[in-house]
Amino acid sequence: MSVGTLTGLCPECETDLTTPPLVQGETIACPECMLTLRVEDVAEGRLSLQMVEVQLRDWGQ
């Protein structure tokens, strides 16, 4: 792992993720399953990630 990167694991597809520095509350997309993930915690270079439920709008069509 190079300096300035963080690692984590997608909770859905278990893909290993490597990202630039992020802070708690930021969101990223898993490149494998395209799920939106929120950073819950950052500790010792490891990300704790949680799925974000996306609600689609009903445009009445």
The 8 nearest C-alpha neighbors of each residue, nearest first, counted from 0:
[[1, 2, 4, 5, 6, 17, 3, 44],
 [0, 2, 4, 3, 5, 17, 19, 44],
 [1, 3, 4, 0, 5, 19, 44, 20],
 [2, 4, 20, 19, 1, 5, 0, 18],
 [5, 3, 19, 18, 20, 2, 1, 17],
 [6, 4, 44, 18, 17, 45, 20, 19],
 [7, 5, 17, 45, 16, 46, 18, 44],
 [8, 6, 46, 16, 45, 15, 47, 17],
 [7, 9, 15, 13, 14, 16, 10, 6],
 [8, 10, 13, 14, 11, 12, 15, 29],
 [9, 11, 13, 8, 12, 49, 48, 50],
 [12, 10, 9, 13, 32, 34, 50, 14],
 [11, 13, 14, 9, 10, 32, 31, 8],
 [14, 12, 9, 8, 10, 11, 15, 16],
 [13, 15, 9, 12, 8, 16, 31, 29],
 [16, 14, 8, 7, 13, 9, 17, 6],
 [17, 15, 7, 6, 8, 14, 18, 9],
 [18, 16, 6, 5, 4, 7, 15, 19],
 [19, 17, 5, 4, 6, 20, 16, 21],
 [18, 20, 4, 5, 3, 21, 17, 6],
 [19, 21, 4, 3, 5, 18, 22, 44],
 [22, 20, 19, 25, 23, 18, 38, 5],
 [23, 21, 25, 24, 38, 20, 41, 40],
 [22, 24, 38, 39, 40, 25, 41, 21],
 [23, 25, 38, 37, 39, 22, 26, 40],
 [26, 24, 38, 37, 23, 22, 21, 27],
 [27, 25, 37, 36, 38, 24, 35, 28],
 [26, 28, 36, 35, 37, 29, 25, 38],
 [29, 27, 35, 33, 34, 36, 30, 26],
 [28, 30, 33, 34, 31, 32, 35, 27],
 [31, 29, 33, 32, 28, 34, 16, 14],
 [30, 32, 29, 33, 14, 12, 34, 28],
 [31, 33, 34, 29, 30, 12, 11, 28],
 [34, 32, 29, 30, 28, 31, 35, 36],
 [33, 35, 29, 32, 28, 36, 50, 51],
 [36, 34, 28, 51, 27, 50, 33, 29],
 [35, 37, 50, 27, 26, 49, 51, 28],
 [38, 36, 26, 49, 48, 25, 24, 39],
 [37, 39, 48, 23, 24, 25, 40, 47],
 [38, 40, 47, 23, 48, 37, 24, 49],
 [41, 39, 47, 23, 38, 46, 42, 48],
 [40, 42, 46, 45, 47, 44, 23, 43],
 [43, 41, 45, 44, 40, 46, 47, 5],
 [44, 42, 45, 41, 46, 5, 6, 40],
 [43, 45, 5, 42, 6, 41, 46, 4],
 [46, 44, 6, 42, 43, 7, 5, 41],
 [47, 45, 7, 41, 6, 40, 48, 38],
 [46, 48, 40, 39, 38, 41, 7, 45],
 [49, 47, 38, 39, 37, 36, 46, 9],
 [48, 50, 37, 36, 51, 39, 38, 10],
 [51, 49, 36, 35, 37, 52, 48, 34],
 [52, 50, 36, 35, 53, 37, 49, 34],
 [53, 51, 54, 50, 35, 36, 34, 49],
 [54, 52, 51, 55, 35, 50, 34, 56],
 [55, 53, 52, 56, 57, 51, 35, 58],
 [56, 54, 53, 57, 58, 52, 59, 51],
 [55, 57, 58, 54, 59, 53, 60, 52],
 [56, 58, 59, 55, 60, 54, 53, 52],
 [57, 59, 60, 56, 55, 54, 53, 52],
 [60, 58, 57, 56, 55, 54, 53, 52],
 [59, 58, 57, 56, 55, 54, 53, 52]]
